[in-house]
Amino acid sequence: MMAFCGEMSGGALFRSGGIKFAGCRMGGKLDIEEAWVSRRCRKVGVQMMTTSAVNGITMEVISYPPKKLRESSAEEKDVVVDSVFKQIFGNAYVMESEREEVAVAESRFRAGRLTVKEFARQCALSETYRRRFFECCTAYRAAELNFKHILGRGPRSDLELSEHVRQMNDEGREAAINALFDSDEYSELFGNDTVPYRKFKGTYPNMVEFVRTGYLESFPGTTDKALLQRARETKNMNLNHVLSLEGAGIKPKVLNLISGDEVKMGIPLRPDLELRTPTSGLDLGSVPPTTIAAIGAGVVLLILLLNAVF
């Protein structure tokens, strides 16, 4: 943070802590006034650095770095395409058959005819996204995921969430998704050349946004289609009836058996779906208790009679 100047007889401009000041070295010594200016600039520079560091800690605690694309190589475009798929589809694997649905948009993007924003929009409007995050979720869960995938945050209030759900119901999911992409917030945060990313900061305008964003945040190895997370959040009362297979986005399947104690903890049993092994003999489970008691009493009397006779 110190100011330096060369051996010169004239004045020169120096920079310390982001502030320019005039100084001069005469015979290798600084006069009193120049020394005071140097100390003052060092103090201001430290204050500026400290303020910047504090802001960096409090405002950007957990933040995913943005990915921008302008004039890029084919390898860099591969990275951007993978980043778009990871963000829009909730970190779930996208199968080849599903990528074919956005193959035209991907080709146009690689050819430079689509921006990152428009490519991400086409992915969010695809049938794959609809199957994964509309057919398999409640309306409020789908709205929360829209905010997470497109704006990188959770809803700021119940009013914002309800308005998005109303727009999906009245105008359709395409209109609701386009409204997020066309919003001023998206333009200010990501523009046309940045892949949307999750912004989980240390401070927020209100506590609701912080709680919802933290609630929607997941571990790097999980996806937004995780069975347990979806079952808990949608309060699904029939966990043997899986809404969709993990990462596949296919139509509902009925599973007879689900292994794993953690899964069974949140899954009420479905006797009508569980496999039953055929048994032979008397099925005591279907006999009324009074009948069982009568049979037991008869056996006891028979034993007493046999003992009396013999």
N, C-alpha and C positions, 0 to 999 in steps of 0.2 A: 504494500500500500504506500510505499515511499515514492517521492518524486525525484527524477534524475534529469540531468542535462549534461550536454557535452562541454568540453572546454571551448568556450566562445566568449566573445566580448559583447555581443548584442543580446537583446532579450529573446526569449523563446517561450512557446506554450507547452505546458506539461499537463498530463492527465493523471489524476489520483482519485480513486473511488468514483469514477464516472464524472468528475468535475475538472474543468480546465482552469489553470491558473498560470500566471506569469512568474517566471523565476529567472535567475541569472547567476552564474557561478563566476566569481571574480577571484582569480588566484587560488581556486580550490576551496573557498569558504563561502558560506551563506550568511548574509547579514541577519539581524534580529527579526526584521519584518518578514523576510522570506521564510525563516524558520518557523515563525508563528503560522503563516499560511500553510506550510507543509504539515504541521501538526494538526491544524484545523481540518485540512482535507483528509488526513488519515482517519480522524475521528468520525467525520461524516461518512467516509467510505465504509467504516466498520458498521455504523448504524444502518446504512443502506443494505449492506450485506446481511446483517442480522434480521432486518425486517423482511427481506426477500426469503431468507431461509425459513422464518416462522410461517410466512404465507404458504411456502411450499409444503410445510408439514401439515398445517391445519386445513388447507384447501385441496390438497392433492395427495391424501394419505394413500388411498388405494385407487389407482387409475390405470387403465389400460392404454398404452400409447397408441395414438392414431396412426393409420396407414394411409398415406397419400399417394396418388398416382397422377402423373402428368405425362411426360415423355419417358416411357419406361420400356425395358426390354421384355422379351417373352417370358423370361424367368420371373421377373418382378410381377408381371401380370398373373402368372400362376399363383404367386403368393397372395395377391389381392383376391383372386377368385376363391381360393380356399378360405381366406378370411371372411369374405361375404357369406359363403355357405355356413361357416362356423357360427357367425353372429346371427344371421337371419333364421337358421334352422336350429338354434338353441344347442349348439355343440354336439348335435347328433349326427351319426354317419348318414351320408346321402348316397343311396345306391345308384348304380349306373342307370337303371330304368327310370329313376326319379330325376336324374340329371338331364335325361332326354327331354323332359318337359320344359327346361330352360336352356336347351342347347342353342336355339336361335339367338336368344338374348346374350348368351355367353360368347357366341361367335361374333356377334356385332360389337360386343365390348372389346374383344381381343383385336378386332379390326379398327378400333378407334371410333366407331360410330355411336357408341353409347358411353355415357359417363358412369362413374362408380355409383352415383346416386340412382340413376335409371336402371342399372343392372340389379342393384339391391331391391329396387321397387318391383321389378319383374319376378324376382325370387319370392318376395312376400305375397305377390298376387297369384303365384302358381298353385296348381292343384295339390302339389305335395304339401305346401304350407297349410292349405285348407284342411287336408286330411289330418295333419299332425296337430294343429293348434286350434281348429274350429270344431271338427266333428267329434274329437275326443275330449273336449273340455267344456266346462260350463261357460256361459257368456262372460262372467266376471274374470274367470281365469284366462280366457282368450284375450280379453282387453288388457289385463296386466302384462301378458306376454307380448302383446303388440307394442306397448310402451318400452318394455325391456329390449326387444329385438331391434326396434327402429330408432328410438330416442335414447337408449342406453340408460334408462332410469325407470323407477316405478311411478305410478300415478301420484300426483301431488296432493290430491284430496279425493274424498268420496264423490264430490260433485264432478270433478274431471273424469273419474272412472265411470260414473253413471251416464254422463254425457256421451262418452265413447260407446258405451253399451247401447244407448238409445240410437246413436248414429248407425251402429251395425244392424240393429233391428229394423230401423225405418228406411235407411238408404242402402244397406248392404255392406258386406265386409270390404268390398273393393273401395267404396267411397270412404270408409273409415280409415283404411290403410293409406289411401292417397292423401287424406287430410293430414296425417302425421308426416308424410314425406314432403308435402307442400307447405308445412308450417314454417313460420319465421324461426322457431327454435332450431329446427333441423338445419336450415340454411346457415344460421349463425354458428352452430356447433361443428357441422361436418362439410357444408358446402356441396360441391359437385364431385370432388376428388378424394374424399376421405371415407373410408369404410366406417360405418357406425360402430361404436364400441361402448362397453359398459362403463359408466362413470360412477364409481363408488367413492365419494369424497368423505372427508372428515366433518364437514359442515354442510348444512342444507338450509334453504329458506324456512322450512318448517319441519317439525318432527315427523309428520305423516309421511313425507317423501323419504326421509331417512329410514324409517321403519319398513316401508314397502320395498325400497331398493335393497335393503339388507335381507328382507324376507325372500326376495326373488333371486338373490345372489346364490350361486351354487359352487361346488368345488370343481376344479378344472377337469376332473375325470368323470363328472356326471353330466347328464343332459336334462333338458327341460321336459323330457318325456319319461323320466324315471317312474317306475311303477309305484314305489312306496310313496314318493313325494306327491304324485298325482292322487293316489288313493287317500292320503291324509288331507290334502287341501280341498278335494272335492267331496270329502266325507262319503266316499263310495261305500255303500252297505253290502255290496256283493263283490268281494274281491276275487272270487272264483271266476267271475265274468270279467275278463280283462278287456279294457276298452280298446287297446291296440297293442301289438307287440312292440317291444322296445326298439325304437329307431326305425321301424318298418313302415308305420303309417298305413297299415292295411285295415280291412274291415274287422269288426269285433270277432273275437274267437272265444269259445267256451272251453276252459281248461278244467278237467276233472280233478286233477291233483296239482297242488302247488307246494313245492318243497321249500324248507327254510323256516325256522322258528320265528324270525323277525317278520317275515311276510305274514305268517299265520296269526301273529299278535294283532294285526290290524284287519284281519279278514274273518268275518263271521262265517261259521260253517254253513255249507249248503248240503243238507242230507239228500236232497233230491238230485244232486249232481255227482255225489261221491260214488265211487265204484264199490259195489257190495260183492263179497265173495259168497257163492252159493254154499249153504250149509245143509247138513242132513240131520234128522232127528228133531227133537222138540226145540222150538225157538222160544225160550223163556222170556225174551224181550217183548213178545207180542201177547203173553198170557197175563190176565189181570191179577193183581196181588191177592185178591180174595180167593181165586181159584188155586193159587200156589199154596196159600195157607190151608185150604181144605185138603189138598193132596198131602201136605205134610202131616196134618192131624190123622188122616187115614192110615198113613204109613206107621205112625206111632202106635195106633190102636192095633194094627195087624201084628206088630212086633210083640205087644203085650199079650195078645191072645196066643200067639205061638209059644211064648214062654210059659203061659199057664197050662197049656195042653201038654207040653213036653217037659 
